[in-house]
């Protein structure tokens, strides 16, 4: 499949062995027993509308239980300090509090030290990873001068930190005109029906991704489309590429505070030879659950007082090998 997006900043492409120094803060409950997973993104495309995002490479997971301690994590893959992206994701109610996160990359010209917490969008005294609940991941007490989130994107090219971006969004660089959408071989179809109440639609899109060639830690991820459903009580559809319903993942992600109520969501998954229809609101379950998609911010995404008989979510991974929906896991999860 073709992709829409550009590769930027690849002139140097200098790689070197790398490590990350995590300084666990000297505050109460800074140490953690949860697992902070680390990935790098190589050869990332920019402003992707369809196609490959990055080559995601799982580096490992860290867990540091002691306060006021420095730890060094050595990445198994080499790092390009000018072009790669670094992704971190955490799903534990035992918060992890850091006072410094630095990356060292050893190049032939010397060691490059990159202060990840000093990127644009950061510069706080403390970075806190926490996941107390899907509705409110950051629901504990933290020291002053903190920023709390469950996922973190560090772009070594733009020197920007994005805690509110999906890990599958890839590199984003502002520009005046949107890119042209490429043509794709369409055979599968996603259909979404909005709720019947006033304002149940949204002017913002859901993002749709495929995960293929999955291993235990991650998949090969491609963006296959986006769908904007502005009106209430209306069915919208989008044609998507072929999908292997025996083993691939369908991922839906939403990053907007404009609540989107979904009372119908079906997927016609088609290979080159056959199609199957799935009710995604009852995927892997005998119970149909309507969904309210909402994302008010990284520390409290589902901040409405009530969503009625809808359940609030902002990302969903439909794993067709396991026949299970994941809504409390990272979008990068593998099988």
KEROLUM-53028 format. One line per field, with one value per residue (C-alpha): residue number from 0; residue in three letters; z, y, x. Coordinates in nm, 2 decimals. Layout:
seq c(NUM, ...)
type c(ALA, ...)
c3 c(Z, ...)
c2 c(Y, ...)
c1 c(X, ...)
This chain:
seq c(0, 1, 2, 3, 4, 5, 6, 7, 8, 9, 10, 11, 12, 13, 14, 15, 16, 17, 18, 19, 20, 21, 22, 23, 24, 25, 26, 27, 28, 29, 30, 31, 32, 33, 34, 35, 36, 37, 38, 39, 40, 41, 42, 43, 44, 45, 46, 47, 48, 49, 50, 51, 52, 53, 54, 55, 56, 57, 58, 59, 60, 61, 62, 63, 64, 65, 66, 67, 68, 69, 70, 71, 72, 73, 74, 75, 76, 77, 78, 79, 80, 81, 82, 83, 84, 85, 86, 87, 88, 89, 90, 91, 92, 93, 94, 95, 96, 97, 98, 99, 100, 101, 102, 103, 104, 105, 106, 107, 108, 109, 110, 111, 112, 113, 114, 115, 116, 117, 118, 119, 120, 121, 122, 123, 124, 125, 126, 127, 128, 129, 130, 131, 132, 133, 134, 135, 136, 137, 138, 139, 140, 141, 142, 143, 144, 145, 146, 147, 148, 149, 150, 151, 152, 153, 154, 155, 156, 157, 158, 159, 160, 161, 162, 163, 164, 165, 166, 167, 168, 169, 170, 171, 172, 173, 174, 175, 176, 177, 178, 179, 180, 181, 182, 183, 184, 185, 186, 187, 188, 189, 190, 191, 192, 193, 194, 195, 196, 197, 198, 199, 200, 201, 202, 203, 204, 205, 206, 207, 208, 209, 210, 211, 212, 213, 214, 215, 216, 217, 218, 219, 220, 221, 222, 223, 224, 225, 226, 227, 228, 229, 230, 231, 232, 233, 234, 235, 236, 237, 238, 239, 240, 241, 242, 243, 244, 245, 246, 247, 248, 249, 250, 251, 252, 253, 254, 255, 256, 257, 258, 259, 260, 261, 262, 263, 264, 265, 266, 267, 268, 269, 270, 271, 272, 273, 274, 275, 276, 277, 278, 279, 280, 281, 282, 283, 284, 285, 286, 287, 288, 289, 290, 291, 292, 293, 294, 295, 296, 297, 298, 299, 300, 301, 302, 303, 304, 305, 306, 307, 308, 309, 310, 311, 312, 313, 314, 315, 316, 317, 318, 319, 320, 321, 322, 323, 324, 325, 326, 327, 328, 329, 330, 331, 332, 333, 334)
type c(UNK, UNK, UNK, UNK, UNK, UNK, UNK, UNK, UNK, UNK, UNK, UNK, UNK, UNK, UNK, UNK, UNK, UNK, UNK, UNK, UNK, UNK, UNK, UNK, UNK, UNK, UNK, UNK, UNK, UNK, UNK, UNK, UNK, UNK, UNK, UNK, UNK, UNK, UNK, UNK, UNK, UNK, UNK, UNK, UNK, UNK, UNK, UNK, UNK, UNK, UNK, UNK, UNK, UNK, UNK, UNK, UNK, UNK, UNK, UNK, UNK, UNK, UNK, UNK, UNK, UNK, UNK, UNK, UNK, UNK, UNK, UNK, UNK, UNK, UNK, UNK, UNK, UNK, UNK, UNK, UNK, UNK, UNK, UNK, UNK, UNK, UNK, UNK, UNK, UNK, UNK, UNK, UNK, UNK, UNK, UNK, UNK, UNK, UNK, UNK, UNK, UNK, UNK, UNK, UNK, UNK, UNK, UNK, UNK, UNK, UNK, UNK, UNK, UNK, UNK, UNK, UNK, UNK, UNK, UNK, UNK, UNK, UNK, UNK, UNK, UNK, UNK, UNK, UNK, UNK, UNK, UNK, UNK, UNK, UNK, UNK, UNK, UNK, UNK, UNK, UNK, UNK, UNK, UNK, UNK, UNK, UNK, UNK, UNK, UNK, UNK, UNK, UNK, UNK, UNK, UNK, UNK, UNK, UNK, UNK, UNK, UNK, UNK, UNK, UNK, UNK, UNK, UNK, UNK, UNK, UNK, UNK, UNK, UNK, UNK, UNK, UNK, UNK, UNK, UNK, UNK, UNK, UNK, UNK, UNK, UNK, UNK, UNK, UNK, UNK, UNK, UNK, UNK, UNK, UNK, UNK, UNK, UNK, UNK, UNK, UNK, UNK, UNK, UNK, UNK, UNK, UNK, UNK, UNK, UNK, UNK, UNK, UNK, UNK, UNK, UNK, UNK, UNK, UNK, UNK, UNK, UNK, UNK, UNK, UNK, UNK, UNK, UNK, UNK, UNK, UNK, UNK, UNK, UNK, UNK, UNK, UNK, UNK, UNK, UNK, UNK, UNK, UNK, UNK, UNK, UNK, UNK, UNK, UNK, UNK, UNK, UNK, UNK, UNK, UNK, UNK, UNK, UNK, UNK, UNK, UNK, UNK, UNK, UNK, UNK, UNK, UNK, UNK, UNK, UNK, UNK, UNK, UNK, UNK, UNK, UNK, UNK, UNK, UNK, UNK, UNK, UNK, UNK, UNK, UNK, UNK, UNK, UNK, UNK, UNK, UNK, UNK, UNK, UNK, UNK, UNK, UNK, UNK, UNK, UNK, UNK, UNK, UNK, UNK, UNK, UNK, UNK, UNK, UNK, UNK, UNK, UNK, UNK, UNK, UNK, UNK, UNK, UNK, UNK, UNK, UNK, UNK, UNK, UNK, UNK, UNK, UNK, UNK, UNK, UNK, UNK, UNK, UNK, UNK, UNK)
c3 c(0.00, -0.08, 0.20, 0.23, 0.44, 0.41, 0.55, 0.70, 0.86, 0.74, 0.62, 0.90, 0.98, 1.24, 1.47, 1.79, 2.11, 2.34, 2.70, 2.90, 3.25, 3.47, 3.79, 4.03, 4.22, 4.59, 4.69, 4.85, 4.64, 4.35, 4.31, 4.12, 4.06, 3.73, 3.40, 3.19, 2.83, 2.59, 2.21, 1.95, 1.61, 1.31, 0.97, 1.08, 0.82, 0.88, 0.90, 0.79, 0.65, 0.52, 0.52, 0.74, 1.04, 1.19, 1.22, 1.59, 1.78, 2.13, 2.36, 2.69, 3.01, 3.33, 3.69, 3.97, 4.32, 4.52, 4.56, 4.49, 4.28, 3.93, 3.69, 3.35, 3.08, 2.78, 2.46, 2.25, 1.93, 1.82, 1.81, 1.55, 1.79, 1.51, 1.36, 1.58, 1.80, 2.16, 2.29, 2.65, 2.78, 3.13, 3.26, 3.64, 3.93, 4.11, 3.98, 3.86, 3.94, 3.77, 3.82, 3.51, 3.20, 2.98, 2.68, 2.59, 2.24, 2.17, 1.82, 1.65, 1.71, 2.08, 2.32, 2.26, 2.58, 2.52, 2.81, 2.72, 3.00, 2.86, 2.52, 2.41, 2.59, 2.90, 3.12, 3.44, 3.77, 3.76, 3.50, 3.64, 3.46, 3.61, 3.52, 3.80, 3.57, 3.21, 3.29, 3.51, 3.48, 3.70, 4.02, 4.29, 4.49, 4.32, 4.40, 4.29, 3.94, 3.79, 3.46, 3.46, 3.17, 3.07, 2.73, 2.61, 2.27, 2.24, 1.89, 1.86, 1.53, 1.64, 2.01, 2.11, 2.39, 2.33, 2.62, 2.45, 2.12, 2.03, 2.01, 1.66, 1.54, 1.45, 1.36, 1.33, 1.19, 1.14, 0.79, 0.61, 0.37, 0.43, 0.24, -0.04, 0.05, -0.16, -0.34, -0.17, -0.27, -0.07, 0.01, 0.39, 0.54, 0.88, 0.96, 1.25, 1.37, 1.60, 1.90, 1.87, 2.11, 2.03, 1.98, 1.98, 1.66, 1.64, 1.41, 1.49, 1.33, 1.47, 1.35, 1.21, 1.21, 1.12, 1.32, 1.12, 1.15, 1.53, 1.78, 2.16, 2.20, 1.89, 1.53, 1.20, 1.21, 0.92, 0.92, 0.70, 0.73, 0.94, 0.97, 1.09, 1.19, 1.26, 1.28, 1.53, 1.45, 1.13, 0.98, 0.83, 0.65, 0.52, 0.28, 0.41, 0.27, 0.29, 0.65, 0.77, 1.02, 1.14, 1.31, 1.26, 1.48, 1.41, 1.62, 1.67, 1.84, 1.93, 2.06, 2.11, 2.38, 2.14, 2.28, 2.01, 2.10, 1.90, 1.91, 1.62, 1.50, 1.25, 1.05, 0.72, 0.72, 0.38, 0.24, -0.13, -0.12, 0.15, 0.40, 0.75, 0.94, 1.30, 1.55, 1.72, 2.01, 2.11, 2.00, 2.21, 2.44, 2.46, 2.57, 2.34, 2.49, 2.33, 2.33, 2.41, 2.27, 2.46, 2.54, 2.74, 2.82, 2.93, 3.30, 3.29, 2.94, 3.04, 3.25, 3.19, 3.50, 3.32, 2.98, 3.05, 2.93, 2.71, 2.83, 2.78, 2.57, 2.37, 2.21, 2.13, 2.00, 1.84, 1.83, 1.58, 1.67, 2.03, 1.95, 2.23, 2.26, 2.47, 2.60, 2.90, 2.73, 2.52, 2.15, 2.10, 2.26, 2.02, 2.08)
c2 c(0.00, 0.35, 0.60, 0.97, 1.14, 1.26, 1.15, 1.45, 1.50, 1.18, 1.35, 1.23, 0.89, 0.84, 0.54, 0.46, 0.25, 0.42, 0.41, 0.60, 0.73, 0.73, 0.94, 0.83, 1.13, 1.20, 1.22, 0.99, 0.69, 0.78, 0.42, 0.18, -0.18, -0.14, -0.19, 0.11, -0.01, 0.16, 0.16, 0.35, 0.46, 0.43, 0.59, 0.77, 0.93, 1.28, 1.38, 1.04, 1.02, 0.66, 0.39, 0.31, 0.53, 0.42, 0.10, 0.04, -0.15, -0.28, -0.21, -0.36, -0.26, -0.10, -0.11, 0.07, 0.04, 0.27, 0.65, 0.89, 0.65, 0.67, 0.38, 0.32, 0.12, 0.00, -0.02, -0.33, -0.13, 0.15, 0.50, 0.79, 1.09, 1.33, 1.14, 0.86, 0.88, 0.74, 0.60, 0.51, 0.35, 0.26, 0.08, 0.04, 0.22, 0.23, 0.57, 0.62, 0.96, 1.08, 1.40, 1.34, 1.12, 1.15, 0.95, 0.90, 0.80, 0.70, 0.82, 0.81, 1.19, 1.16, 1.10, 1.29, 1.36, 1.43, 1.57, 1.42, 1.61, 1.94, 1.90, 2.15, 2.04, 1.92, 2.13, 2.02, 1.93, 1.58, 1.34, 1.10, 0.79, 0.66, 0.46, 0.45, 0.40, 0.44, 0.74, 0.92, 0.77, 1.04, 1.01, 1.01, 1.27, 1.41, 1.66, 2.02, 2.10, 1.77, 1.65, 1.32, 1.09, 0.72, 0.75, 0.97, 1.05, 1.21, 1.32, 1.34, 1.53, 1.81, 1.80, 1.79, 1.59, 1.49, 1.32, 1.37, 1.21, 0.86, 0.64, 0.56, 0.91, 0.92, 1.24, 1.56, 1.88, 2.18, 2.29, 2.51, 2.27, 1.91, 1.63, 1.45, 1.12, 0.83, 0.57, 0.23, -0.11, -0.10, -0.41, -0.40, -0.16, 0.00, 0.14, 0.37, 0.48, 0.78, 0.81, 0.97, 1.26, 1.61, 1.66, 1.28, 1.33, 1.49, 1.72, 1.54, 1.21, 0.87, 0.74, 0.38, 0.16, -0.20, -0.40, -0.69, -0.93, -0.91, -1.06, -1.06, -0.69, -0.50, -0.52, -0.35, -0.06, 0.13, 0.40, 0.30, 0.59, 0.83, 0.89, 1.21, 1.15, 1.50, 1.43, 1.24, 0.92, 0.87, 0.58, 0.66, 0.42, 0.41, 0.16, 0.01, -0.22, -0.60, -0.73, -1.08, -1.16, -1.47, -1.28, -0.90, -0.61, -0.33, -0.02, 0.28, 0.59, 0.92, 1.24, 1.50, 1.65, 1.67, 1.36, 1.10, 0.86, 0.54, 0.31, 0.10, -0.02, -0.30, -0.42, -0.61, -0.77, -0.89, -1.08, -1.13, -1.43, -1.39, -1.15, -1.17, -0.93, -0.84, -0.64, -0.45, -0.34, -0.70, -0.81, -1.11, -1.07, -1.18, -0.83, -0.53, -0.22, 0.12, 0.35, 0.72, 0.83, 1.12, 1.25, 1.57, 1.53, 1.28, 1.30, 1.28, 1.18, 1.08, 1.38, 1.41, 1.36, 1.08, 0.91, 0.75, 0.39, 0.44, 0.34, 0.60, 0.50, 0.68, 0.39, 0.03, -0.26, -0.54, -0.85, -1.10, -1.37, -1.36, -1.25, -1.00, -0.62, -0.43, -0.08, -0.06, -0.15, 0.05, 0.07, -0.09, -0.43, -0.72, -1.05)
c1 c(0.00, 0.12, 0.16, 0.10, 0.36, 0.72, 1.05, 1.23, 1.56, 1.74, 2.06, 2.28, 2.13, 2.42, 2.35, 2.51, 2.46, 2.23, 2.11, 1.85, 1.92, 1.61, 1.64, 1.36, 1.26, 1.34, 0.97, 0.73, 0.61, 0.84, 0.96, 0.73, 0.66, 0.47, 0.63, 0.73, 0.77, 1.01, 1.01, 1.20, 1.05, 1.28, 1.23, 0.92, 0.70, 0.56, 0.19, 0.08, -0.27, -0.24, 0.03, 0.33, 0.40, 0.73, 0.93, 0.85, 1.12, 1.05, 1.35, 1.23, 1.06, 1.19, 1.07, 1.25, 1.12, 1.36, 1.32, 1.60, 1.80, 1.95, 1.91, 2.06, 1.87, 2.07, 1.87, 1.93, 1.89, 2.11, 1.96, 1.98, 1.98, 1.87, 1.58, 1.44, 1.14, 1.11, 0.78, 0.70, 0.38, 0.27, -0.04, -0.01, -0.18, 0.16, 0.28, 0.64, 0.78, 1.10, 1.31, 1.52, 1.52, 1.82, 1.94, 2.31, 2.40, 2.76, 2.86, 3.20, 3.22, 3.15, 2.86, 2.54, 2.34, 1.97, 1.76, 1.41, 1.23, 1.36, 1.19, 0.93, 0.61, 0.80, 1.03, 0.85, 1.02, 0.87, 0.74, 0.48, 0.36, 0.03, -0.28, -0.53, -0.82, -0.92, -1.14, -0.88, -0.53, -0.38, -0.59, -0.32, -0.12, 0.19, 0.46, 0.43, 0.56, 0.46, 0.31, 0.12, 0.03, 0.02, 0.19, 0.48, 0.62, 0.96, 1.06, 1.44, 1.40, 1.16, 1.28, 0.91, 0.74, 0.38, 0.19, -0.15, -0.07, -0.16, 0.15, 0.05, 0.03, 0.39, 0.58, 0.37, 0.49, 0.26, 0.20, -0.05, -0.21, -0.31, -0.14, -0.33, -0.48, -0.34, -0.55, -0.58, -0.72, -1.04, -1.23, -1.31, -1.55, -1.61, -1.96, -2.03, -2.37, -2.39, -2.63, -2.97, -2.94, -2.84, -2.46, -2.39, -2.19, -1.84, -1.66, -1.34, -1.23, -1.16, -0.82, -0.81, -0.50, -0.41, -0.16, -0.01, 0.29, 0.24, 0.48, 0.45, 0.55, 0.43, 0.31, 0.38, 0.14, -0.02, -0.28, -0.56, -0.80, -1.00, -1.37, -1.56, -1.92, -2.07, -2.44, -2.65, -2.84, -2.65, -2.46, -2.12, -1.89, -1.53, -1.37, -1.05, -0.78, -0.78, -0.76, -0.65, -0.93, -0.73, -0.45, -0.44, -0.54, -0.79, -0.71, -0.94, -0.81, -0.97, -0.81, -1.08, -1.29, -1.59, -1.78, -1.87, -2.15, -2.15, -2.45, -2.35, -2.00, -1.95, -1.65, -1.67, -1.32, -1.22, -0.92, -0.87, -1.10, -1.36, -1.53, -1.66, -1.88, -1.82, -2.02, -1.74, -1.96, -1.99, -1.64, -1.52, -1.82, -2.19, -2.28, -2.33, -2.18, -2.23, -1.93, -1.87, -1.54, -1.39, -1.04, -1.02, -0.65, -0.38, -0.45, -0.83, -0.95, -1.31, -1.40, -1.78, -1.99, -2.19, -2.20, -2.54, -2.55, -2.24, -1.89, -1.62, -1.31, -1.05, -0.86, -0.95, -0.75, -0.95, -0.72, -0.86, -0.62, -0.73, -1.08, -1.07, -1.10, -0.84, -0.94, -0.70, -0.38, -0.15, -0.23, 0.12, 0.08, 0.14, -0.03)
